[in-house]
């Protein structure tokens, strides 16, 4: 399954783990497909998309998510800085 399909069908922590592995593989094998090819650019793009995500969902005719725990995502990123 491609990364876009994985993202749309994500339903568990295990799915996210598999997705992240696929994302890393994508960068390793096809870096030319990545516009944000370093960590600062990637994080800045992530922040910009997050800030503008309402428009993304509205343009797709979907409701903007309100129940996602963005705190959990932040905690995962913080833990990833030191977890081996």
C-alpha positions, 0 to 999 in steps of 0.5 A: 500500500502506498503512503497516501493510502496508508495515511487515509486508512490509519487506525492504530498506533501500529499503523502509524509505526508502519507508516513512519517506517515507510516514510523513512524508506521513501526519503532514503530511496527517493529523496528527490521526491521530497521538497523539504529534505532536511529536518528544519525545512520538514518541521517548518512545513509541518507547522505551516500545514498544521496552521493552514489545515482547516483549508485543506479539509474544507477544500475536500468537503470534510469536517476539520478534525476536532478530537485529535490530540495534538499534545500527544503528537508533540509528546511523541516528537519530544520523546523521539529526540532522546529515545534510542 
